[in-house]
C-alpha cells in the first residue's frame, strides 16, 4: 500500500506523543444526508479538539490515502458524487483508479493503526446481519478488529443487525469489550440492546490503564471495543424504532439489497421514516463517541 499522507497537524501530534483520534468518513458520505453531513463532520472534529486531542478523519481523496483531512478534502467526501464506500479489501482498487472513497470502520481501523493512532471513534460497528445463517452476510469490521491493535469507541453495533450473533463473533474473534458507564451492551439508537457486557469502566483513565495492560501482556494485537450508550433521553422511541426496522428490513429484502448496500439503505429509510429522530440520535452518537475517544486519547498520552 502506498505511504499514507498525513495532515501536518496529525503528523506533528503523533511525533510529539500528543493525543490523536481517528474518525471514519463513511458516516459523512453514506450515513448522513447532505448538507447535514458536512456540518456534522466539522462539529465532530471540533469536539475532539475541545477535549484536547487532534482529529484525524480518514478517507481516500483522488487516489490518495489521507489521514487527517483539510477543509477542501472534507468537502469532497461530503459533497462529491461517486464517493465509494471502501472497506479494507476495496482500498487498493480505489487507489489504483484514482477515485474518492469514504472509509468504513474496517478500513479506518486498518489505516489509523498503520499511521500509529491508538484511538478511533465511530458511530456503530458493523456485525452479523439478520438472517446471516443463510446469507453469510457479516461485516468485515469484525474480522478486521480481530487483527488490528486499536481502541474503538462506538455505540455498540447498529440496531439493524443481529446483536446477539455479533457479540458471539466478537468473543470468538478475541475482541475485548467494555461498557462505558453501563453493564448493558448498547444498541446504537437504543441504550440497551437487551444483552449484558462482562466488564464495565467508568472513566477514560480506566480505559487507558486497560490499553497499557494489553500492551504489556502482548494481547493488544486485536481491538479493544469501548461501548458508549446514548443517554436515556436521547434514544429513538422503542415502538417507532421496531416498527421502522421491520418495515425497512422487508423493503430491503423486496428490493434485493445485499452486502455493503444494506446499511446505507436501511439508515436512509430510518432517517426518512422516523421524521428525523434517527438523524438526531445518530448525530448525538458520533459527537459523544468522538468526545469520549478524545478524553481516552488524552489519558493515554498523559
N, C-alpha and C positions, 0 to 999 in steps of 0.2 A: 504494500500500500504506500502511495506517495506520502512524503512528510506532511504532518499536519501544519496548517497555517494558523498560528495563534495571534489573536489581537494583542498588541504590545502590552496593554494593561494586564491581560491574563498571564502572559509570559513573565512579566516583571513580578507579579504577585507570587507565582509558583517558584520563581528563582529565589525570592526572598523569604519563602516559607509562610506567606500570608494566606488567609482563608480564601478559598475559591469554591464556588458552587456551579456545577454543570447543570444546564437546563436543556430539555429536549425541545425540538421545534415542530414535531407533528401536531401538537396541540394548537400551534399558531396557524398552520396551513390547512389542517384537516379536522381539527377538533372544535374550533370556534368560528362563527360566521364573520365575514367582513362587514363593517370596518372594526368591529369589537376586537378582533384578533390582534391587530397591531397595537391598539391601546392597552390591552391586557399584557401583551409581551413586554411593552415598555414598563408597565406597572410592576410586573414580576421582577424585572431587573432592578427596579427602584427599591423594592422591599429587601432584596438581597443586599444592596448597598447600605440601606438604612440599618441593617443588622450587623454591619461591619465586615462583609465579605465582598468579593469581586464576582459578578455574574459572568458565566461563560456559556452563552447559548450556542448549541452545536447544530450545524447544518452543512449541506453541500451547496455551494454557490458557483455557478459556471464551471462545474467540474473540479472544484477545489474544496477539500475538507476544511471547514472553518471552525475553530474552537474559540468562541467569542465573536460576536457579530457587531460591526458598526451599524449606524442607523440606516445607511443605504442598503446593506445586506439584509437587515431585518425587514425593511420594506419589500425587498424582493421576495422573501419567503412568505410574507403576509399577503402580498398583493399580486404577484405574478401568476399568470395562468400556466398550467402544465407543470407545477411543482410536484415531483413524485414523492411518494411515501416510501422511505428506504429503511429496511431492516439491514442487519449485518450482511446478509447474502447479496443484497442489491447494490452495496456501496461501489464495488469495483465497476459494475456496469454503468452506473450513473457517472462515475468519474471518467470512464473511457469515452462516454458520449458527450461530455462537457455540459451536462444538464444541471438543473437545480433539484435539490431534494431536501425534504424535511426528514429528520432522523427520528425513528421510533425509540422506545425505551431500550430495546436491544442494541441498536446502532449507537445511540448516545452513550450508553454504559461502556460499550467497547471502546469508542473513540475517546471518551473522557478518561478512562483508565489508562489508555496508552499515552495520553497527554500528561499523566501524573496527578489527575484530580481525584480526590478521595471521596467526595460527597456529591450526590446528584439528586435533584428534586424533580418530581414529575407529578401528574395528577393521579391516575390509577394505572396499575400494571395490567398488561395482557395476561391471559392464562388459558385454561381449558374451556373451550366453548361448550355450551349446552348441546347435547347430542353427539359429543365427540367420540362416543363408543362406536358410532357408525361412520362418522365423517373424518375422524382422526384430526380434527381441527384444534390445534393447540398453538398458542403464540410462541414465537421464537424468544420472547422475553425470558421465559422460564429457563431454557437450556443455556442461554447466554449468561444469565445471572449465576448459573451454577458454575461457571468457569471464569467469572470476572471479579477481580478484587475491588469492590466499590460499595459504598453505603448509599442506599436508595431510600429517600423519604417519599412515601406515597399514601394516598387514602385507601389503602388496601388494593383490591383488584376491582375492575369495573363491574358494576352490578348486573350487567348484561351476561356475565359469564357464569359458569358452574363453579361457585366459590369453594364448595367442599372438595371437589376434584382438584382444583387448583392448589389448595392447601396441602393435599396429599402429595401432589407432584413436587411442591416446594420442599417438603420434608424429605422425599426420596432423593431429590437432587442436592440436598445438603445446604440449602439456602437458609441461613439463620434469620429468625423473625422475632421482633419485639413489638409490643403495642405501646404507643406513646401516650401515657396518661390513661390507659384503658386496659381492661382484661379481656376485651372482646375484639374480634377482628372486624375492622370497618369494611363497609361495602360501598365505597365511593359516594354515591348520592345518599346513602343511608349510614348512620353512625354505627350500626351493629348489623353485620351480615348474617347473624344467627350462629356464628362459630366463635369459640374462645381462642385466646392466644396463651401459650405456655409461659411467656415471660413478659413482664411489664417494666418499663422505665418511666421516670418522671422528670428527667432533666437532660439537657444537652450534654452535661458533664458525664452522666451515666453512659450515654451512647459513646462518647469519646473514650471512656475507660474500656468499654467492650471492644472498640476498634483497636486499642493498644494491646489488649489481651489477645485478641485474634492474631494480631501481627506477631506478638512474642511467641505464641504457640505454633505459628505457621499454618493456621486454619483460615487465613484471610484470602485464599485463592478463589473463594466463591463470595457472593454478595451477602451483605447484611441488610435486611429489609426492616425499615422503621415505619410501622403502620400508624398513621396520624389521622384520627377520625374528625369528621365535621362536628362542630358544636351542636347540641340538641336542637337549637332553634334555627339552624341553617340547613337542616335536612330537607329533601324533597318529600312532600306528603306521601305516606306509605301507600295509601289506596291509589292515589294518582300514579305513583311510580309503578306499581304492579300492573295496573291496567294498561299503561302506555307500553311497558315492557312486553306484555303478552301480545298486544296488537303489533308492535314493531317486529318481534320475532316472527310472527305469522306473515307480515308483509315482506320480510327479508326472504323467507322460505318461498313465498309465492313468486317473488321477482328473481329467484335463483341467485341471490347474492351470496358469495362464498369468500373464504380466505381473508386476505387483508382488507377487502372492501366491506366486510361485515361491520366492523366497529364504526367507521365514519358514517355508514348508512344508518345504523341504529342511533348514534349520537345526534345526527341531524334530525331524525324523527323525534327524538326526545326533546330537542330544543323547540321544535315546532309544536308538538302536541301537549307539552306542559306549559305552554304560554310563557316561556322564558324562565320558568322555575329551575330547570336543569342547567340553563346557561348561567344563572345567578350562582347556583351551587358549584358548578364547575369552576367558575372564576374564583370563588372563595377557597375552594380546594387548592388550586395551584398557588394562590397567594400565601395561604397558610403553610403549605408544604415548603415553599421557597424560603419563607422566613425561618422556619424551624431548621431547614438544611443549613442556612447561613449561620444560625446560632451553634449548630453542631460543628460546622467547619471552623468557626472561631474558637470553640472549646478545644478542638484538635490542635489548631495552630498554637494555642496558648500553652 
